[in-house]
Structure formats: C-alpha cells, structure tokens
Amino acid sequence: MPYSTLADVAPGIDTSPRFPSAAPDTVIAIPVRNEAERIEACLRAIDAQDGVRPGSLGLYLFLNNCTDGTDRIVAELAQAMSIPVRVRCVTFDGAHAGWARRAAMDAAAEWIGPDGTAGTILTSDADSRVPTDWVVRNLAALNAGADAVAGRIQIDEAEWAALPKSLRARGKLEDAYSDLLTELEARIDHDPHDPWPCHRTTIGATLSVRLSAYRLVGGMPMIPLGEDGAFVAALLQHGLRVRHAKDVVVTVSGRLVGRAPGGVADTIRARCEIPDSLCDARMEAVPRALYRYLWRRRLRRLHATGRLATTRAWSRRLAIPAAEAGRIAQQPLVGLAVAEIERVSPKLVYRPLGPKQLPRHIRVASLVLVVLRAGAALRSRLQSPTPASPLLPEAKAMAGDPVSR
C-alpha cells in the first residue's frame, strides 16, 4: 500500500540505524490511534520479550489520526527500546481498523523482505500487554507446523473487577460454553493441525502468520469491522494451518469506550446496556452445533473423495439449489467449499443463544462430551483405527446426524 496516497504522511521515526543492517525476520505490527494512556505499557511489554534471537525481532507502529500526544510518547520510547522500531504517522479521514492493521502488516512484510516469503508477522493492539514469552510461544507453534497462530485474550484484572457483576457472570458462562463447543467440534470434525485443547478466539490483539501465508491470501482484509476474523477465515479457506493456541494469552483493556467500532470495548458496553443481548454467532444450541460439525465432517470427506461433485444428496438435504451446488462442487479448496455451503444453506444459518439459555445447554454439551470422551478412551485402548466419534442416540436424533443417514 503506497502510504503517500493516504494523506498527510508525517516523517517516520526509524531506530533501525542503531542496529545491525540486516532486516529482522520477525516483525510485530501494531496500529495505533490515541493511546497516550496505554501505549507505554504496550511497548514496554514488547521490549521485555525473552528467548528471542538477537537481531531477529523488529517493531512497526502505524499511528493514524492521533491527537492526544501518542506520537510524542512513542517518539521518546522508541529511541530507548532494545529492538529496532519503525513508526509511521498518518492522518486520513477514511481510517478504520482493517485499513490501519493492513497498513501496519503490509509495512512489516516490506521490512522483512519486499520479494521474499520467509519470515513472520505478529500483530497486537496498542492497548494490549503481551507476556514476556509471547513471541517465542508464537514462533514455537509456527515451527511445529502452523501457518498462523491465533491466541486468546484476558481482560485486565483490575478493569474486569470494576465491570458489573452480572456481566462477569455472563462472561464465565460464555467462556464455559465456548470451551465445550470447541471440544465437541474438535472431537467430531477433527483438524490434525489444530487438535484439542484449542479455542476459537480470533482477535487482532494476538495473531501471528508466516509471511508466505500472509501474501498467499492477499494480506489483512481492508474492512472496517472484523478484519481479524475475516483474515483467519481466509487462511483456513485456502487450506492453511491455523493453530488456536490456548497457551498464547494477551491482556487487553476492559474499557467501555474503544478506538475501533465493533471492537472489544463496544461489545462490553453493549452487554452492560442490554444484559440479555444475544451471544456470539457460534454460541448456538447443542443440537444445531452437532448438526453443523457433523455436516462439516461429511462435506470434507465428500470433497476428498470427489463425491461432492458426483452426488447431489448433500445439496438437497441442505436445501441448496442445484446450480449453486454445482458451482460449489467445482471449488478445488475444501475450506472454501465448506464455507460457501454454510453461507448459502438455510439449514446452516447461525442462531445464537441468549445468556439465559446457556446453563441448560452447558449441561447438555457436558453430557454429550462424557460419551465422546469415553468413546475416544475405549478406541485408544482397543487401538481401533476407526476415526469416527460415537454419539448418544439422543444426540444423533437432536442433531439429525447426516453421516448416519
């Protein structure tokens, strides 16, 4: 992205001349807007990374539309950091979260190597604090075979304690149910590159990606909202390996007024204002979740054997018109095919729960998992090669198991 076309680019700060001339092979890219109160904690946490090979790590800060003195704070801190820092200051009326993160990550990619594919980009938020092992944990997961790593977040402890008790109680229920759904999905529609234990958080506060994968999918989507989720979805749809690592955890703020519309702050505030607002889309009822995971598993198998294109029973049962089914069946990438099927099928529309429904579905999901875990343990003892996961007859009936029909 040519920054000169964006608007009024201020001179950048570049501390890299103080360091060896070789470009870093790992760069942290952070978009920044009006973070005078939190940017120091963010940068000091990044500068405290342990176990990183000297000379391998750099930091790129993309400051956009800052009016609170953030630029002056960054200028002072950058000169004293132990890693090279590049800073760009931009004023642009059309700025939004996806645009800013894309600009930061594109610049990080250029710094690593404009024509290369080797290297790693990490991204976080300017109000976040990464742990001292954040970089090495991300690199470890990438070195183990992942193309990208999505970490988890926790809200600052003091700020979390100041939020309404009802919101904190709801948060615990949602976390518990999300973990149960994730284990159900991992056991039914197993991904060998992202096995349980894992999670399903996708947030810009903690993402890392191989440079080759970043370039393959065309970079971070330049959309106003949900760029992080769209980016991970694009990686998966292109058949790339995304590890949702539970041991990568970043602390974020619990403020009610954020910088990016639709971000964590807006979500917290909306749930304070409307306690009974619906949960996230994937927090659907157990029967619907089982139905979805079983269909995903079947569709992947059909695609792998070429039967997605030679049979139409799957499209009739998912109420997908023949023309649409034929188009989707020609998709060479299974991730794109499954994502498109979920998008067009009226049978796979997400219907999220309300918070009052969570306790009952937590109990149901827990019971189903008892059976799945027992089945997995039995298969392990018998050394059975059969990969299918058993379900309670009642669970199959609720889910409308597409595999058994």
C-alpha positions as a printed Julia matrix, in Angstrom:
405×3 Matrix{Float64}:
   0.0     0.0    0.0
   1.62    3.31  -1.04
   1.33    5.49   2.03
   1.76    8.68   0.02
  -1.71    8.18  -1.41
  -3.35    8.01   2.01
  -2.92   11.6    3.17
  -0.54   13.93   5.01
   2.16   11.5    5.98
   4.36   12.83   8.77
   8.06   11.91   8.79
   8.57    8.48  10.32
  10.74    7.53  13.26
  13.26    4.82  12.47
  15.57    3.49  15.17
  16.88    0.69  12.96
  20.13    2.57  12.05
  21.2     1.92  15.66
  21.04   -1.81  14.96
  22.69   -4.23  12.52
  21.79   -3.52   8.91
  20.18   -6.92   8.29
  16.39   -6.8    8.29
  14.62   -8.68  11.1
  12.89  -11.92  10.12
  10.09  -11.36  12.66
   8.22   -8.06  12.91
   5.42   -7.05  15.28
   2.92   -4.73  13.53
   0.63   -2.57  15.66
  -1.94    0.01  14.53
  -2.16    2.91  17.0
  -4.75    5.63  17.48
  -4.95    7.93  20.53
  -3.41    5.55  23.07
  -1.49    8.05  25.22
  -2.66    6.34  28.41
  -1.71    2.79  27.41
   0.98    2.86  24.74
   3.87    2.9   27.22
   2.72   -0.33  28.89
   2.24   -1.9   25.46
   5.74   -1.01  24.25
   7.49   -1.94  27.48
   5.85   -5.38  27.35
   7.06   -5.87  23.78
  10.56   -4.74  24.74
  10.66   -7.31  27.54
  10.41  -10.39  25.27
  12.53  -13.34  26.43
  14.21  -16.01  24.35
  14.29  -14.05  21.09
  17.4   -14.37  18.97
  19.27  -11.02  18.95
  18.66   -9.04  15.8
  15.7   -11.14  14.68
  12.83   -9.0   16.03
  11.54   -5.61  14.92
   8.51   -3.44  15.77
   6.43   -1.42  13.3
   3.95    1.14  14.7
   1.37    2.66  12.38
  -0.01    5.79  14.07
  -3.16    7.09  12.45
  -5.14   10.22  13.35
  -3.5    10.62  16.77
  -4.48   13.88  18.5
  -3.69   13.13  22.16
   0.11   13.21  22.13
   0.59    9.5   21.46
   3.11   10.34  18.74
   5.33   12.26  21.18
   5.27    9.41  23.71
   6.12    6.89  21.02
   8.97    9.03  19.71
  10.57    9.12  23.16
  10.06    5.44  23.96
  11.17    4.17  20.55
  14.62    5.66  20.91
  15.26    3.69  24.11
  13.93    0.29  23.03
  16.25   -2.69  22.7
  14.82   -3.7   19.3
  14.61   -1.65  16.09
  11.4     0.34  15.77
   9.83    1.94  12.73
   6.98    4.4   13.14
   4.74    6.0   10.56
   2.3     8.79  11.39
  -0.68    9.26   9.08
  -3.75   11.5    9.01
  -6.57   10.07   6.95
 -10.31   10.83   7.15
 -11.27    7.37   5.9
  -9.29    5.45   8.52
 -10.75    2.33  10.11
  -9.45   -0.72  11.97
  -8.95   -3.01   8.98
  -7.24   -0.29   6.96
  -4.84    0.52   9.8
  -3.94   -3.1   10.6
  -3.46   -3.85   6.9
  -1.14   -0.85   6.58
   0.91   -1.92   9.61
   1.21   -5.54   8.49
   2.0    -4.65   4.88
   4.79   -2.38   6.08
   6.08   -5.17   8.34
   6.12   -7.51   5.34
   8.09   -4.98   3.28
  10.61   -4.57   6.09
  11.23   -8.32   6.31
  11.69   -8.53   2.56
   9.7    -6.99  -0.3
  10.15  -10.02  -2.53
  10.57  -12.82  -0.03
   8.25  -15.3    1.64
  10.36  -16.29   4.65
   9.66  -14.55   7.91
   6.89  -13.95  10.43
   4.48  -11.09  11.12
   2.83  -10.73  14.52
   0.16   -8.2   15.32
  -1.39   -6.87  18.51
  -3.27   -3.8   19.72
  -1.88   -0.63  21.23
  -3.92   -1.04  24.43
  -2.74   -4.64  24.95
   0.07   -6.08  27.05
   1.76   -9.18  25.73
   3.51  -11.6   28.12
   7.29  -11.93  28.02
   7.06  -15.26  26.16
   4.52  -14.08  23.57
   6.89  -14.07  20.62
   8.6   -17.38  21.44
   5.29  -19.16  22.02
   4.0   -17.95  18.65
   7.21  -18.99  16.91
   7.11  -22.39  18.62
   3.62  -23.07  17.27
   4.68  -21.94  13.79
   7.8   -24.09  13.92
   5.6   -27.05  14.91
   3.82  -26.79  11.56
   1.26  -23.99  11.77
   0.98  -21.29   9.12
  -0.67  -18.91  11.57
  -1.39  -18.73  15.29
  -4.44  -17.2   16.94
  -4.08  -16.59  20.66
  -6.56  -15.8   23.41
  -7.22  -12.65  25.41
  -7.92  -11.88  29.04
  -9.25   -8.55  30.28
  -7.07   -6.57  32.64
  -7.83   -7.93  36.12
  -8.48   -4.57  37.79
 -10.69   -3.35  34.95
 -12.58   -6.65  34.85
 -13.32   -6.39  38.57
 -14.8    -2.92  38.02
 -17.35   -4.17  35.48
 -20.9    -5.11  36.59
 -21.17   -8.43  38.42
 -23.87   -9.6   36.01
 -21.56   -9.04  33.05
 -18.78  -11.02  34.69
 -21.17  -13.88  35.46
 -22.33  -13.92  31.86
 -18.73  -13.91  30.69
 -17.95  -17.01  32.73
 -20.95  -18.83  31.25
 -20.0   -17.87  27.72
 -16.4   -18.96  28.25
 -17.53  -22.3   29.67
 -19.94  -22.97  26.81
 -17.43  -21.86  24.19
 -14.9   -24.37  25.56
 -17.49  -27.16  25.45
 -18.48  -26.34  21.86
 -14.85  -26.17  20.81
 -14.14  -29.6   22.25
 -17.25  -31.01  20.58
 -16.11  -29.58  17.26
 -12.54  -30.83  17.72
 -13.73  -34.38  18.51
 -16.34  -34.58  15.72
 -14.67  -32.6   12.92
 -11.05  -33.24  13.86
  -8.34  -30.96  12.5
  -4.93  -32.64  12.97
  -3.24  -29.24  12.76
  -5.42  -27.72  15.49
  -6.24  -30.53  17.93
  -7.92  -30.2   21.29
  -7.08  -28.45  23.57
  -7.65  -25.37  21.45
 -10.04  -22.4   21.36
 -11.97  -20.39  18.79
 -11.0   -16.82  19.66
  -9.98  -14.72  16.68
  -8.8   -11.25  17.61
  -6.24   -8.81  16.31
  -4.72   -8.43  19.77
  -2.8   -11.68  19.24
  -2.23  -13.05  15.76
   0.89  -14.31  14.02
   1.35  -15.53  10.47
   4.09  -16.74   8.2
   4.95  -14.13   5.58
   4.29  -16.68   2.82
   0.76  -17.32   4.13
   0.09  -13.6    4.55
   0.97  -12.95   0.94
  -0.85  -16.04  -0.35
  -4.24  -14.81   0.93
  -3.66  -11.21  -0.15
  -2.93   -9.75   3.28
  -5.22   -8.5    6.01
  -8.73   -7.71   4.67
  -9.16   -3.95   4.5
 -12.67   -3.89   6.0
 -14.0    -1.61   8.76
 -15.03   -4.36  11.17
 -13.97   -7.93  11.83
 -10.79   -7.86   9.75
  -9.11  -10.32  12.13
 -11.85  -12.94  11.82
 -12.03  -12.5    8.06
  -8.27  -12.95   7.81
  -8.24  -16.23   9.75
 -11.25  -17.44   7.75
  -9.34  -16.71   4.53
  -6.34  -18.67   5.78
  -8.49  -21.69   6.63
 -10.42  -21.5    3.37
  -7.14  -21.63   1.46
  -6.16  -24.81   3.24
  -3.58  -23.19   5.5
  -2.96  -24.45   9.03
  -4.15  -22.19  11.83
  -3.31  -23.15  15.39
  -5.65  -21.71  18.03
  -3.12  -21.93  20.86
  -4.51  -21.86  24.37
  -1.08  -21.07  25.84
  -0.81  -17.75  23.96
  -2.69  -15.21  26.09
  -2.61  -11.41  25.85
  -4.07   -8.91  28.34
  -6.45   -6.34  26.86
  -8.23   -3.37  28.38
 -11.72   -3.55  29.82
 -12.64   -0.02  28.85
 -16.11    0.86  27.61
 -15.0     3.42  25.02
 -12.68    1.94  22.43
 -10.9     3.16  19.31
 -12.36    0.73  16.78
 -16.14    0.5   16.29
 -17.37   -3.03  16.97
 -14.31   -3.98  18.99
 -13.98   -5.42  22.5
 -14.96   -2.13  24.16
 -18.18   -1.84  22.14
 -19.06   -5.45  22.93
 -18.55   -4.91  26.67
 -20.55   -1.69  26.66
 -23.41   -3.2   24.64
 -23.73   -6.09  27.08
 -23.71   -3.71  30.0
 -26.52   -1.71  28.39
 -28.51   -4.75  27.16
 -27.79   -7.67  29.53
 -29.97  -10.09  27.55
 -28.36   -9.36  24.16
 -27.6   -12.45  22.08
 -24.29  -14.26  22.4
 -21.77  -14.52  19.59
 -22.95  -16.36  16.47
 -21.17  -19.65  17.16
 -22.84  -19.93  20.59
 -25.78  -21.86  19.19
 -27.88  -24.64  20.72
 -26.21  -28.04  21.17
 -28.39  -29.81  18.54
 -27.58  -27.16  15.92
 -23.9   -27.22  16.8
 -23.76  -31.01  16.47
 -25.62  -30.81  13.16
 -23.09  -28.26  11.87
 -20.0   -30.19  12.97
 -21.28  -33.47  11.57
 -22.07  -31.85   8.23
 -18.64  -30.23   8.08
 -17.05  -33.61   8.63
 -19.15  -35.25   5.94
 -18.59  -32.45   3.42
 -14.83  -32.66   3.87
 -14.94  -36.4    3.24
 -17.12  -35.96   0.15
 -14.74  -33.34  -1.2
 -11.68  -35.5   -0.51
 -13.14  -38.41  -2.48
 -14.52  -36.27  -5.32
 -18.1   -37.17  -4.45
 -19.08  -33.57  -3.72
 -19.24  -33.12  -7.48
 -20.75  -36.52  -8.37
 -23.59  -36.68  -5.86
 -26.33  -34.21  -5.03
 -27.92  -35.79  -1.95
 -25.93  -33.42   0.26
 -27.23  -30.32  -1.52
 -30.86  -31.48  -1.43
 -30.67  -32.15   2.3
 -29.1   -28.75   2.88
 -31.68  -27.04   0.62
 -29.07  -25.69  -1.76
 -30.25  -25.11  -5.36
 -28.68  -27.39  -7.97
 -26.93  -24.56  -9.8
 -25.34  -23.31  -6.59
 -24.33  -26.85  -5.61
 -22.69  -27.42  -8.97
 -20.7   -24.2   -8.68
 -19.56  -25.0   -5.15
 -18.62  -28.58  -6.03
 -16.06  -27.29  -8.54
 -14.18  -25.42  -5.8
 -10.74  -27.08  -5.54
 -10.13  -25.91  -1.96
 -12.19  -27.78   0.63
 -12.16  -24.85   3.06
 -13.69  -22.51   0.5
 -16.27  -25.13  -0.48
 -17.41  -25.79   3.08
 -17.51  -22.07   3.91
 -19.64  -21.39   0.84
 -22.01  -24.24   1.67
 -22.51  -22.84   5.18
 -23.13  -19.41   3.71
 -25.83  -20.42   1.24
 -27.61  -23.24   3.1
 -30.7   -22.16   5.08
 -30.18  -25.26   7.23
 -26.83  -23.94   8.48
 -27.8   -20.41   9.45
 -26.39  -19.45  12.85
 -29.0   -18.91  15.57
 -27.13  -17.74  18.68
 -28.43  -18.31  22.17
 -29.35  -15.71  24.74
 -27.45  -15.69  28.04
 -30.37  -17.21  29.98
 -30.25  -20.31  27.76
 -26.59  -21.01  28.43
 -26.85  -23.06  31.67
 -29.16  -25.65  30.11
 -27.0   -26.07  27.02
 -23.87  -26.27  29.13
 -25.38  -29.28  30.88
 -26.38  -30.93  27.59
 -22.98  -30.33  25.99
 -21.25  -31.72  29.07
 -23.29  -34.93  28.85
 -22.51  -35.4   25.16
 -18.83  -34.89  25.84
 -18.86  -37.57  28.53
 -19.84  -40.05  25.82
 -17.39  -38.72  23.26
 -14.5   -38.85  25.72
 -15.42  -42.35  26.83
 -15.6   -43.49  23.22
 -12.21  -41.97  22.48
 -10.68  -43.66  25.51
 -12.16  -47.03  24.51
 -10.88  -46.73  20.95
  -7.46  -45.86  22.29
  -7.42  -48.97  24.47
  -8.56  -51.17  21.61
  -6.19  -49.42  19.2
  -9.01  -49.08  16.73
  -8.17  -47.18  13.51
 -11.77  -46.01  13.13
 -11.74  -42.17  13.32
 -15.47  -41.63  13.73
 -16.7   -40.32  17.09
 -19.75  -42.04  18.6
 -22.74  -40.04  19.73
 -25.56  -40.82  22.05
 -28.63  -41.91  20.09
 -30.45  -38.96  21.64
 -27.69  -36.61  20.47
 -27.84  -38.03  16.95
 -31.57  -37.56  16.88
 -31.26  -33.98  18.08
 -28.52  -33.21  15.56
 -30.16  -35.01  12.65
 -26.84  -36.81  12.1
 -26.12  -36.5    8.34
 -23.38  -39.12   8.49
 -25.61  -41.94   9.68
 -28.3   -41.38   7.09
